[in-house]
């Protein structure tokens, strides 16, 4: 058992000795680095380490939580005592409690969450990568006249969890990322866009040249945008904007929204809620990805859950508490900070890729909107209303014809799901929520 696992186990044992009927302890320990540059000059460098422990105790059906950054025996004892005292002040909750012992466990395979090479990257190299990415963007075209900056970040950490049902586990993680945001100027038109790369391994990053040139290309294609008339038209969400839409759908299938009747998908298990072009999966067992882990934040083994299968709602995403509220079983989606009860969070939550290239999706449209940015999105998962400011490229005769801006796209989430006609083959994971290009048959575009 590692030192941190021992500390977590000892904290749980101490809680039981002090009168708790159950307890669970989380420990997080890590270091992060971030550098920001602008116009080839370093603006800020941050390097920080953090560690903390949190405990949640149960006294019957009352619970209390506390946390500390003091890992001494005295510090842990104070944390435990504070949680027990708080539990005495809370109301009883019949659904409070730890997972059943049979639900506890760890995914057995190698999830490749940690790369020791990231710890070995020199600070000078990280700074040079950020400067290089911005430099490639600025050199891509004379119209790239400015920059909002570029940055390189990295972090390494450990996550430890123990509870009074006999579970003790830990895992290490690492990640790094590079991003740049150039500004393009032409004929009084000023536009910016960005590109980024992220990976759990040092070797998994896209090159500084690719990131810089891709960001410049995206900024340049937005120059001299036009306004368009209010109309109804097909909408193509590129992966980045489709990912934001999928994030709203995660809220709608989260157990906390379901039991509160705060989702338009409450009571819809087993029903068709989307077109058969749409399959949505949550999978925390995919090696090397940001939403992967061997167990969730309650010690429940990671797994793959099909949420929507060819348009049919198959499962909600649940932790132990929301599962009990709904009379269901946890899906291993507990997520928490250092203390407090667990919420519901994603593993790798994604729309399954189709077989058609995004170029062919665009090529099949006489007209429509290719959405590259969403601004101030307002998705109401209770009423299922959807509205967002947007920018993108107008599709004409199967081609990306010209940029458009100052528009709003709106629809009804229920209808939008039913109107998903295509999912592209271009699924990529740059975070824990991911989507390929998707085509929605029709939405309202508010222009001029």
C-alpha positions as a Markdown table, in Angstrom:
| # | Residue | x | y | z |
|---|---|---|---|---|
| 1 | Unk | 0.0 | 0.0 | 0.0 |
| 2 | Unk | 1.4 | 3.4 | -0.9 |
| 3 | Unk | 1.8 | 6.2 | 1.6 |
| 4 | Unk | -1.2 | 8.1 | 0.4 |
| 5 | Unk | -3.4 | 5.0 | 0.3 |
| 6 | Unk | -2.3 | 4.3 | 3.9 |
| 7 | Unk | -3.3 | 7.9 | 4.9 |
| 8 | Unk | -6.7 | 7.4 | 3.3 |
| 9 | Unk | -7.3 | 4.0 | 5.0 |
| 10 | Unk | -6.2 | 5.3 | 8.3 |
| 11 | Unk | -8.6 | 8.3 | 8.1 |
| 12 | Unk | -11.5 | 5.9 | 7.4 |
| 13 | Unk | -10.5 | 3.7 | 10.3 |
| 14 | Unk | -10.3 | 6.7 | 12.6 |
| 15 | Unk | -13.7 | 7.9 | 11.5 |
| 16 | Unk | -15.2 | 4.5 | 12.4 |
| 17 | Unk | -13.4 | 4.6 | 15.7 |
| 18 | Unk | -14.9 | 8.0 | 16.5 |
| 19 | Unk | -18.4 | 6.8 | 15.9 |
| 20 | Unk | -19.1 | 7.0 | 12.2 |
| 21 | Unk | -21.1 | 4.1 | 10.7 |
| 22 | Unk | -19.4 | 4.5 | 7.3 |
| 23 | Unk | -16.8 | 6.7 | 5.8 |
| 24 | Unk | -15.0 | 7.5 | 2.6 |
| 25 | Unk | -11.7 | 9.4 | 2.0 |
| 26 | Unk | -10.4 | 11.0 | -1.2 |
| 27 | Unk | -6.9 | 12.3 | -1.6 |
| 28 | Unk | -5.6 | 14.4 | -4.5 |
| 29 | Unk | -1.9 | 15.2 | -5.0 |
| 30 | Unk | -0.5 | 16.9 | -8.1 |
| 31 | Unk | 1.7 | 19.6 | -9.8 |
| 32 | Unk | 0.8 | 21.8 | -12.7 |
| 33 | Unk | 2.6 | 24.1 | -15.1 |
| 34 | Unk | 1.3 | 26.8 | -17.4 |
| 35 | Unk | 3.1 | 29.4 | -19.6 |
| 36 | Unk | 1.3 | 32.1 | -21.6 |
| 37 | Unk | 3.0 | 34.1 | -24.4 |
| 38 | Unk | 1.9 | 36.9 | -26.6 |
| 39 | Unk | 3.6 | 38.3 | -29.7 |
| 40 | Unk | 6.6 | 36.0 | -28.9 |
| 41 | Unk | 7.1 | 37.4 | -25.4 |
| 42 | Unk | 6.4 | 35.5 | -22.2 |
| 43 | Unk | 3.5 | 37.0 | -20.3 |
| 44 | Unk | 3.2 | 34.6 | -17.4 |
| 45 | Unk | 4.6 | 31.4 | -16.0 |
| 46 | Unk | 2.9 | 29.4 | -13.2 |
| 47 | Unk | 4.1 | 26.4 | -11.5 |
| 48 | Unk | 2.2 | 25.0 | -8.5 |
| 49 | Unk | 1.7 | 21.9 | -6.5 |
| 50 | Unk | -1.4 | 21.0 | -4.5 |
| 51 | Unk | -2.4 | 18.2 | -2.2 |
| 52 | Unk | -5.5 | 17.7 | -0.2 |
| 53 | Unk | -7.6 | 15.1 | 1.6 |
| 54 | Unk | -11.3 | 15.1 | 2.1 |
| 55 | Unk | -13.5 | 12.8 | 4.2 |
| 56 | Unk | -17.2 | 12.1 | 4.2 |
| 57 | Unk | -18.7 | 10.3 | 7.2 |
| 58 | Unk | -22.1 | 8.8 | 7.8 |
| 59 | Unk | -23.8 | 8.5 | 11.1 |
| 60 | Unk | -26.7 | 6.4 | 10.2 |
| 61 | Unk | -28.4 | 8.4 | 7.4 |
| 62 | Unk | -26.8 | 11.7 | 8.4 |
| 63 | Unk | -23.6 | 12.8 | 6.6 |
| 64 | Unk | -20.9 | 15.3 | 7.2 |
| 65 | Unk | -17.7 | 16.3 | 5.2 |
| 66 | Unk | -14.5 | 18.1 | 5.8 |
| 67 | Unk | -11.1 | 18.5 | 4.1 |
| 68 | Unk | -7.5 | 19.4 | 4.9 |
| 69 | Unk | -4.1 | 20.0 | 3.3 |
| 70 | Unk | -2.4 | 18.9 | 6.5 |
| 71 | Unk | -1.4 | 15.3 | 6.1 |
| 72 | Unk | 0.0 | 15.0 | 9.6 |
| 73 | Unk | -1.7 | 12.7 | 12.1 |
| 74 | Unk | -3.0 | 15.8 | 13.9 |
| 75 | Unk | -4.3 | 17.3 | 10.7 |
| 76 | Unk | -6.1 | 14.1 | 9.6 |
| 77 | Unk | -7.7 | 13.8 | 13.1 |
| 78 | Unk | -9.0 | 17.4 | 13.0 |
| 79 | Unk | -10.5 | 16.7 | 9.5 |
| 80 | Unk | -12.2 | 13.5 | 10.8 |
| 81 | Unk | -13.5 | 15.2 | 13.9 |
| 82 | Unk | -14.9 | 18.2 | 12.0 |
| 83 | Unk | -16.8 | 15.8 | 9.6 |
| 84 | Unk | -18.3 | 13.9 | 12.5 |
| 85 | Unk | -19.5 | 17.0 | 14.2 |
| 86 | Unk | -21.1 | 18.3 | 11.0 |
| 87 | Unk | -22.9 | 15.0 | 10.5 |
| 88 | Unk | -24.7 | 15.6 | 13.9 |
| 89 | Unk | -26.2 | 18.8 | 12.5 |
| 90 | Unk | -27.6 | 17.5 | 9.2 |
| 91 | Unk | -30.9 | 16.0 | 8.4 |
| 92 | Unk | -31.4 | 12.3 | 7.8 |
| 93 | Unk | -31.6 | 11.3 | 4.1 |
| 94 | Unk | -33.0 | 7.8 | 3.5 |
| 95 | Unk | -31.0 | 7.5 | 0.2 |
| 96 | Unk | -27.6 | 8.5 | 1.7 |
| 97 | Unk | -25.0 | 5.8 | 1.9 |
| 98 | Unk | -22.0 | 4.1 | 0.3 |
| 99 | Unk | -22.3 | 1.7 | -2.7 |
| 100 | Unk | -23.1 | -1.9 | -2.0 |
| 101 | Unk | -19.9 | -3.9 | -1.6 |
| 102 | Unk | -20.7 | -5.9 | -4.8 |
| 103 | Unk | -20.5 | -2.7 | -6.9 |
| 104 | Unk | -17.0 | -1.8 | -5.7 |
| 105 | Unk | -14.0 | -2.6 | -7.9 |
| 106 | Unk | -11.4 | -1.5 | -10.4 |
| 107 | Unk | -11.1 | -1.8 | -14.2 |
| 108 | Unk | -8.3 | -4.4 | -14.6 |
| 109 | Unk | -6.7 | -3.3 | -17.9 |
| 110 | Unk | -4.0 | -0.7 | -18.4 |
| 111 | Unk | -5.7 | 2.6 | -19.1 |
| 112 | Unk | -2.5 | 4.5 | -20.0 |
| 113 | Unk | -3.3 | 7.5 | -17.9 |
| 114 | Unk | 0.2 | 8.5 | -16.9 |
| 115 | Unk | 3.3 | 9.3 | -19.0 |
| 116 | Unk | 6.5 | 9.8 | -17.0 |
| 117 | Unk | 7.9 | 11.8 | -19.9 |
| 118 | Unk | 5.7 | 14.7 | -19.1 |
| 119 | Unk | 7.5 | 15.2 | -15.7 |
| 120 | Unk | 10.8 | 15.3 | -17.6 |
| 121 | Unk | 9.9 | 18.1 | -20.0 |
| 122 | Unk | 12.1 | 21.1 | -19.5 |
| 123 | Unk | 10.5 | 24.5 | -18.8 |
| 124 | Unk | 12.5 | 26.0 | -21.6 |
| 125 | Unk | 11.0 | 23.5 | -24.1 |
| 126 | Unk | 7.5 | 24.2 | -23.0 |
| 127 | Unk | 8.0 | 28.0 | -23.4 |
| 128 | Unk | 9.6 | 27.4 | -26.8 |
| 129 | Unk | 6.6 | 25.3 | -27.9 |
| 130 | Unk | 4.1 | 28.1 | -27.1 |
| 131 | Unk | 6.3 | 30.7 | -28.9 |
| 132 | Unk | 6.7 | 28.4 | -31.9 |
| 133 | Unk | 3.0 | 27.7 | -32.2 |
| 134 | Unk | 2.2 | 31.5 | -32.2 |
| 135 | Unk | 5.1 | 32.1 | -34.6 |
| 136 | Unk | 3.8 | 29.6 | -37.1 |
| 137 | Unk | 0.3 | 31.2 | -36.8 |
| 138 | Unk | 1.8 | 34.7 | -37.4 |
| 139 | Unk | 3.9 | 33.5 | -40.3 |
| 140 | Unk | 1.0 | 31.7 | -42.0 |
| 141 | Unk | -0.4 | 34.7 | -43.8 |
| 142 | Unk | 0.2 | 38.5 | -43.8 |
| 143 | Unk | -3.3 | 39.0 | -42.7 |
| 144 | Unk | -2.5 | 37.4 | -39.3 |
| 145 | Unk | -1.6 | 40.7 | -37.8 |
| 146 | Unk | -2.0 | 40.0 | -34.1 |
| 147 | Unk | -2.4 | 37.4 | -31.5 |
| 148 | Unk | -4.4 | 36.8 | -28.4 |
| 149 | Unk | -1.6 | 34.6 | -27.3 |
| 150 | Unk | -0.5 | 31.0 | -27.0 |
| 151 | Unk | 0.0 | 28.7 | -24.1 |
| 152 | Unk | 1.5 | 25.4 | -23.0 |
| 153 | Unk | 0.3 | 23.5 | -19.9 |
| 154 | Unk | 1.1 | 20.3 | -18.2 |
| 155 | Unk | 0.1 | 18.5 | -15.0 |
| 156 | Unk | 0.8 | 15.3 | -13.2 |
| 157 | Unk | -1.2 | 13.9 | -10.3 |
| 158 | Unk | -2.4 | 11.1 | -8.1 |
| 159 | Unk | -5.9 | 10.2 | -7.1 |
| 160 | Unk | -6.5 | 8.0 | -4.0 |
| 161 | Unk | -9.8 | 6.7 | -2.6 |
| 162 | Unk | -10.7 | 4.5 | 0.4 |
| 163 | Unk | -13.9 | 3.6 | 2.1 |
| 164 | Unk | -15.2 | 1.6 | 5.1 |
| 165 | Unk | -16.5 | -1.2 | 2.8 |
| 166 | Unk | -13.0 | -2.4 | 2.2 |
| 167 | Unk | -12.1 | -0.5 | -1.0 |
| 168 | Unk | -8.7 | 1.1 | -1.4 |
| 169 | Unk | -7.4 | 2.3 | -4.8 |
| 170 | Unk | -5.2 | 4.8 | -6.5 |
| 171 | Unk | -4.0 | 5.9 | -9.9 |
| 172 | Unk | -1.7 | 8.4 | -11.5 |
| 173 | Unk | -2.5 | 10.8 | -14.3 |
| 174 | Unk | -0.7 | 13.2 | -16.6 |
| 175 | Unk | -1.6 | 15.6 | -19.4 |
| 176 | Unk | -0.2 | 18.3 | -21.5 |
| 177 | Unk | -1.7 | 20.8 | -24.0 |
| 178 | Unk | -0.8 | 23.5 | -26.5 |
| 179 | Unk | -3.1 | 26.3 | -27.8 |
| 180 | Unk | -2.9 | 29.4 | -29.8 |
| 181 | Unk | -5.4 | 32.2 | -30.7 |
| 182 | Unk | -4.4 | 34.3 | -33.7 |
| 183 | Unk | -6.1 | 37.5 | -34.9 |
| 184 | Unk | -6.7 | 38.1 | -38.7 |
| 185 | Unk | -7.3 | 41.5 | -40.1 |
| 186 | Unk | -8.5 | 42.5 | -43.6 |
| 187 | Unk | -10.5 | 45.5 | -45.0 |
| 188 | Unk | -11.6 | 46.6 | -41.6 |
| 189 | Unk | -12.7 | 43.1 | -40.7 |
| 190 | Unk | -11.0 | 41.6 | -37.5 |
| 191 | Unk | -11.6 | 38.0 | -36.6 |
| 192 | Unk | -10.0 | 35.6 | -34.2 |
| 193 | Unk | -10.1 | 31.8 | -33.7 |
| 194 | Unk | -8.1 | 29.2 | -32.0 |
| 195 | Unk | -6.8 | 25.6 | -32.2 |
| 196 | Unk | -5.4 | 23.4 | -29.5 |
| 197 | Unk | -4.0 | 20.0 | -28.9 |
| 198 | Unk | -4.1 | 17.9 | -25.7 |
| 199 | Unk | -2.9 | 14.5 | -24.7 |
| 200 | Unk | -2.1 | 12.3 | -21.7 |
| 201 | Unk | 1.3 | 11.6 | -23.3 |
| 202 | Unk | 4.0 | 14.0 | -24.4 |
| 203 | Unk | 4.3 | 12.2 | -27.7 |
| 204 | Unk | 0.5 | 12.5 | -28.3 |
| 205 | Unk | 0.5 | 16.3 | -29.0 |
| 206 | Unk | 0.1 | 17.7 | -32.5 |
| 207 | Unk | 3.2 | 19.7 | -33.5 |
| 208 | Unk | 3.5 | 23.4 | -32.8 |
| 209 | Unk | 3.5 | 24.0 | -36.6 |
| 210 | Unk | 0.3 | 22.2 | -37.1 |
| 211 | Unk | -1.4 | 23.9 | -34.2 |
| 212 | Unk | -0.3 | 27.4 | -35.3 |
| 213 | Unk | -1.2 | 26.9 | -39.0 |
| 214 | Unk | -4.6 | 25.3 | -38.2 |
| 215 | Unk | -5.4 | 28.2 | -35.9 |
| 216 | Unk | -4.4 | 30.7 | -38.5 |
| 217 | Unk | -6.5 | 28.9 | -41.2 |
| 218 | Unk | -9.6 | 29.0 | -38.9 |
| 219 | Unk | -9.1 | 32.8 | -38.2 |
| 220 | Unk | -8.6 | 33.6 | -41.9 |
| 221 | Unk | -11.7 | 31.9 | -43.1 |
| 222 | Unk | -13.8 | 34.1 | -40.8 |
| 223 | Unk | -12.7 | 37.4 | -42.4 |
| 224 | Unk | -15.3 | 39.6 | -44.2 |
| 225 | Unk | -18.3 | 37.8 | -42.8 |
| 226 | Unk | -21.8 | 38.5 | -44.0 |
| 227 | Unk | -25.1 | 38.7 | -42.4 |
| 228 | Unk | -27.9 | 36.4 | -43.7 |
| 229 | Unk | -31.6 | 36.6 | -43.7 |
| 230 | Unk | -33.8 | 34.9 | -41.1 |
| 231 | Unk | -34.7 | 31.5 | -42.3 |
| 232 | Unk | -34.9 | 27.8 | -41.6 |
| 233 | Unk | -32.1 | 25.6 | -42.9 |
| 234 | Unk | -30.0 | 22.5 | -42.3 |
| 235 | Unk | -27.3 | 23.0 | -39.6 |
| 236 | Unk | -24.0 | 21.2 | -39.6 |
| 237 | Unk | -22.2 | 21.3 | -36.2 |
| 238 | Unk | -18.4 | 20.8 | -36.6 |
| 239 | Unk | -16.9 | 18.6 | -33.9 |
| 240 | Unk | -16.0 | 21.5 | -31.6 |
| 241 | Unk | -19.6 | 22.9 | -31.6 |
| 242 | Unk | -21.2 | 19.5 | -31.6 |
| 243 | Unk | -19.2 | 18.7 | -28.4 |
| 244 | Unk | -20.8 | 21.8 | -26.7 |
| 245 | Unk | -24.3 | 20.5 | -27.8 |
| 246 | Unk | -23.5 | 17.1 | -26.4 |
| 247 | Unk | -22.5 | 18.7 | -23.1 |
| 248 | Unk | -26.0 | 20.0 | -22.8 |
| 249 | Unk | -27.3 | 16.5 | -23.4 |
| 250 | Unk | -25.2 | 15.1 | -20.7 |
| 251 | Unk | -27.1 | 17.4 | -18.3 |
| 252 | Unk | -30.3 | 15.9 | -19.6 |
| 253 | Unk | -29.3 | 12.3 | -18.9 |
| 254 | Unk | -27.7 | 13.0 | -15.5 |
| 255 | Unk | -29.4 | 11.2 | -12.7 |
| 256 | Unk | -29.6 | 14.3 | -10.6 |
| 257 | Unk | -31.7 | 16.1 | -13.3 |
| 258 | Unk | -33.8 | 13.0 | -13.8 |
| 259 | Unk | -34.9 | 12.4 | -10.2 |
| 260 | Unk | -35.6 | 16.2 | -9.8 |
| 261 | Unk | -37.8 | 16.0 | -12.9 |
| 262 | Unk | -35.5 | 18.7 | -14.3 |
| 263 | Unk | -35.0 | 17.0 | -17.7 |
| 264 | Unk | -37.2 | 16.5 | -20.7 |
| 265 | Unk | -35.8 | 12.9 | -20.8 |
| 266 | Unk | -37.2 | 12.0 | -17.3 |
| 267 | Unk | -39.4 | 8.8 | -17.6 |
| 268 | Unk | -38.2 | 8.1 | -21.2 |
| 269 | Unk | -36.1 | 5.0 | -20.7 |
| 270 | Unk | -36.7 | 2.5 | -23.5 |
| 271 | Unk | -38.3 | 5.1 | -25.7 |
| 272 | Unk | -37.1 | 6.6 | -29.0 |
| 273 | Unk | -35.8 | 10.1 | -28.2 |
| 274 | Unk | -33.6 | 10.6 | -31.3 |
| 275 | Unk | -33.2 | 9.5 | -34.9 |
| 276 | Unk | -31.5 | 6.1 | -35.6 |
| 277 | Unk | -28.4 | 8.1 | -36.7 |
| 278 | Unk | -27.6 | 8.9 | -33.1 |
| 279 | Unk | -25.8 | 6.6 | -30.7 |
| 280 | Unk | -24.3 | 8.1 | -27.5 |
| 281 | Unk | -21.9 | 6.2 | -25.3 |
| 282 | Unk | -20.2 | 6.9 | -21.9 |
| 283 | Unk | -17.0 | 4.8 | -21.5 |
| 284 | Unk | -14.4 | 5.3 | -18.8 |
| 285 | Unk | -12.4 | 2.3 | -19.9 |
| 286 | Unk | -10.9 | 3.8 | -23.1 |
| 287 | Unk | -7.1 | 3.8 | -22.8 |
| 288 | Unk | -5.3 | 7.1 | -22.8 |
| 289 | Unk | -8.3 | 9.4 | -22.7 |
| 290 | Unk | -9.2 | 12.2 | -20.4 |
| 291 | Unk | -12.4 | 10.7 | -19.1 |
| 292 | Unk | -10.9 | 7.3 | -18.3 |
| 293 | Unk | -10.2 | 6.0 | -14.8 |
| 294 | Unk | -10.1 | 2.5 | -13.2 |
| 295 | Unk | -12.9 | 3.4 | -10.8 |
| 296 | Unk | -15.3 | 6.3 | -10.1 |
| 297 | Unk | -15.2 | 8.7 | -7.1 |
| 298 | Unk | -17.2 | 6.2 | -5.0 |
| 299 | Unk | -14.9 | 3.2 | -5.8 |
| 300 | Unk | -17.3 | 1.7 | -8.3 |
| 301 | Unk | -15.5 | 0.0 | -11.2 |
| 302 | Unk | -15.3 | 1.9 | -14.5 |
| 303 | Unk | -17.4 | 0.7 | -17.3 |
| 304 | Unk | -19.0 | 1.3 | -20.7 |
| 305 | Unk | -22.6 | 2.5 | -20.8 |
| 306 | Unk | -24.7 | 2.9 | -23.9 |
| 307 | Unk | -26.9 | 5.9 | -23.2 |
| 308 | Unk | -28.7 | 6.2 | -26.5 |
| 309 | Unk | -28.6 | 3.3 | -29.1 |
| 310 | Unk | -29.8 | 4.2 | -32.6 |
| 311 | Unk | -32.1 | 6.8 | -31.2 |
| 312 | Unk | -33.5 | 4.7 | -28.2 |
| 313 | Unk | -32.7 | 5.9 | -24.7 |
| 314 | Unk | -31.1 | 3.0 | -22.9 |
| 315 | Unk | -29.7 | 4.4 | -19.7 |
| 316 | Unk | -29.3 | 7.4 | -17.6 |
| 317 | Unk | -25.9 | 8.2 | -16.0 |
| 318 | Unk | -25.9 | 7.6 | -12.3 |
| 319 | Unk | -24.0 | 7.6 | -9.0 |
| 320 | Unk | -25.1 | 5.6 | -6.0 |
| 321 | Unk | -27.3 | 8.3 | -4.6 |
| 322 | Unk | -29.2 | 9.2 | -7.8 |
| 323 | Unk | -29.6 | 5.4 | -8.6 |
| 324 | Unk | -31.2 | 4.8 | -5.2 |
| 325 | Unk | -33.6 | 7.8 | -5.8 |
| 326 | Unk | -34.6 | 6.3 | -9.1 |
| 327 | Unk | -34.7 | 2.6 | -8.0 |
| 328 | Unk | -31.9 | 1.8 | -10.4 |
| 329 | Unk | -28.2 | 0.8 | -10.2 |
| 330 | Unk | -25.2 | 3.1 | -10.4 |
| 331 | Unk | -23.5 | 3.3 | -13.7 |
| 332 | Unk | -20.1 | 4.2 | -12.1 |
| 333 | Unk | -20.4 | 8.0 | -12.9 |
| 334 | Unk | -19.8 | 9.4 | -9.4 |
| 335 | Unk | -17.6 | 12.5 | -9.5 |
| 336 | Unk | -16.5 | 14.8 | -6.7 |
| 337 | Unk | -14.0 | 17.2 | -5.4 |
| 338 | Unk | -12.2 | 16.5 | -2.1 |
| 339 | Unk | -15.2 | 16.5 | 0.1 |
| 340 | Unk | -19.0 | 16.4 | 0.1 |
| 341 | Unk | -21.3 | 14.0 | -1.6 |
| 342 | Unk | -20.5 | 12.8 | -5.1 |
| 343 | Unk | -22.2 | 14.3 | -8.1 |
| 344 | Unk | -22.6 | 12.8 | -11.5 |
| 345 | Unk | -19.9 | 13.3 | -14.1 |
| 346 | Unk | -18.9 | 11.9 | -17.5 |
| 347 | Unk | -16.4 | 9.2 | -18.4 |
| 348 | Unk | -15.6 | 9.6 | -22.1 |
| 349 | Unk | -19.1 | 10.8 | -23.2 |
| 350 | Unk | -19.4 | 10.8 | -27.0 |
| 351 | Unk | -21.5 | 10.5 | -30.1 |
| 352 | Unk | -20.5 | 7.4 | -32.0 |
| 353 | Unk | -18.9 | 8.1 | -35.3 |
| 354 | Unk | -20.7 | 7.4 | -38.5 |
| 355 | Unk | -19.1 | 6.2 | -41.8 |
| 356 | Unk | -19.4 | 9.4 | -43.9 |
| 357 | Unk | -16.6 | 12.0 | -44.2 |
| 358 | Unk | -17.6 | 15.5 | -43.1 |
| 359 | Unk | -16.8 | 16.8 | -46.6 |
| 360 | Unk | -19.5 | 14.5 | -48.0 |
| 361 | Unk | -22.1 | 15.7 | -45.4 |
| 362 | Unk | -21.4 | 19.3 | -46.5 |
| 363 | Unk | -21.3 | 18.2 | -50.2 |
| 364 | Unk | -24.8 | 16.8 | -49.9 |
| 365 | Unk | -26.4 | 20.1 | -49.0 |
| 366 | Unk | -27.7 | 22.7 | -51.5 |
| 367 | Unk | -27.6 | 25.3 | -48.7 |
| 368 | Unk | -27.2 | 25.3 | -44.9 |
| 369 | Unk | -25.0 | 26.6 | -42.1 |
| 370 | Unk | -21.7 | 25.0 | -40.9 |
| 371 | Unk | -21.4 | 26.2 | -37.3 |
| 372 | Unk | -17.9 | 26.8 | -36.1 |
| 373 | Unk | -18.6 | 28.8 | -32.9 |
| 374 | Unk | -21.4 | 29.0 | -30.4 |
| 375 | Unk | -21.8 | 32.1 | -28.3 |
| 376 | Unk | -23.8 | 32.3 | -25.0 |
| 377 | Unk | -25.5 | 29.0 | -25.5 |
| 378 | Unk | -28.8 | 28.7 | -23.6 |
| 379 | Unk | -30.1 | 25.1 | -23.6 |
| 380 | Unk | -32.9 | 24.5 | -21.2 |
| 381 | Unk | -33.0 | 20.8 | -20.4 |
| 382 | Unk | -36.3 | 21.2 | -18.5 |
| 383 | Unk | -38.3 | 22.9 | -21.3 |
| 384 | Unk | -36.1 | 21.5 | -24.1 |
| 385 | Unk | -35.7 | 25.0 | -25.6 |
| 386 | Unk | -32.3 | 25.6 | -27.4 |
| 387 | Unk | -30.9 | 29.0 | -28.5 |
| 388 | Unk | -27.4 | 30.2 | -29.1 |
| 389 | Unk | -25.5 | 33.0 | -30.8 |
| 390 | Unk | -23.4 | 31.5 | -33.6 |
| 391 | Unk | -20.8 | 32.1 | -36.3 |
| 392 | Unk | -19.8 | 29.8 | -39.1 |
| 393 | Unk | -19.7 | 29.3 | -42.9 |
| 394 | Unk | -22.6 | 29.3 | -45.3 |
| 395 | Unk | -22.9 | 26.2 | -47.4 |
| 396 | Unk | -23.9 | 26.7 | -51.0 |
| 397 | Unk | -24.2 | 23.9 | -53.6 |
| 398 | Unk | -22.2 | 21.6 | -51.4 |
| 399 | Unk | -19.3 | 24.0 | -50.8 |
| 400 | Unk | -18.3 | 26.3 | -47.9 |
| 401 | Unk | -19.1 | 29.5 | -49.6 |
| 402 | Unk | -18.5 | 32.5 | -47.2 |
| 403 | Unk | -18.4 | 33.3 | -43.5 |
| 404 | Unk | -21.4 | 34.4 | -41.6 |
| 405 | Unk | -21.8 | 36.0 | -38.2 |
| 406 | Unk | -24.2 | 37.9 | -35.9 |
| 407 | Unk | -26.8 | 35.2 | -36.1 |
| 408 | Unk | -28.7 | 33.1 | -33.6 |
| 409 | Unk | -29.7 | 29.4 | -34.1 |
| 410 | Unk | -32.7 | 28.1 | -32.2 |
| 411 | Unk | -34.7 | 24.9 | -32.0 |
| 412 | Unk | -36.3 | 22.4 | -29.7 |
| 413 | Unk | -33.9 | 19.8 | -28.2 |
| 414 | Unk | -36.5 | 17.0 | -28.7 |
| 415 | Unk | -36.9 | 17.9 | -32.3 |
| 416 | Unk | -33.2 | 18.4 | -32.9 |
| 417 | Unk | -32.5 | 14.9 | -31.6 |
| 418 | Unk | -35.1 | 13.5 | -33.9 |
| 419 | Unk | -33.7 | 15.5 | -36.8 |
| 420 | Unk | -30.1 | 14.3 | -36.6 |
| 421 | Unk | -29.6 | 13.0 | -40.1 |
| 422 | Unk | -25.9 | 12.1 | -40.1 |
| 423 | Unk | -22.9 | 11.6 | -37.8 |
| 424 | Unk | -19.5 | 12.0 | -39.5 |
| 425 | Unk | -16.6 | 9.7 | -39.4 |
| 426 | Unk | -14.3 | 12.4 | -37.8 |
| 427 | Unk | -14.6 | 11.6 | -34.0 |
| 428 | Unk | -11.6 | 12.8 | -32.1 |
| 429 | Unk | -11.1 | 13.1 | -28.3 |
| 430 | Unk | -9.6 | 16.4 | -27.1 |
| 431 | Unk | -11.4 | 16.1 | -23.8 |
| 432 | Unk | -13.8 | 13.9 | -21.9 |
| 433 | Unk | -16.8 | 14.9 | -24.1 |
| 434 | Unk | -16.4 | 14.4 | -27.9 |
| 435 | Unk | -18.5 | 14.3 | -31.1 |
| 436 | Unk | -18.0 | 13.9 | -34.8 |
| 437 | Unk | -19.6 | 16.3 | -37.2 |
| 438 | Unk | -23.3 | 16.1 | -37.0 |
| 439 | Unk | -26.1 | 17.2 | -39.4 |
| 440 | Unk | -29.5 | 18.4 | -38.1 |
| 441 | Unk | -32.2 | 18.5 | -40.7 |
| 442 | Unk | -33.5 | 22.0 | -39.9 |
| 443 | Unk | -33.2 | 24.8 | -37.3 |
| 444 | Unk | -34.2 | 28.4 | -37.2 |
| 445 | Unk | -31.5 | 30.9 | -38.1 |
| 446 | Unk | -32.2 | 34.5 | -36.9 |
| 447 | Unk | -30.3 | 36.9 | -39.0 |
| 448 | Unk | -31.3 | 40.3 | -40.3 |
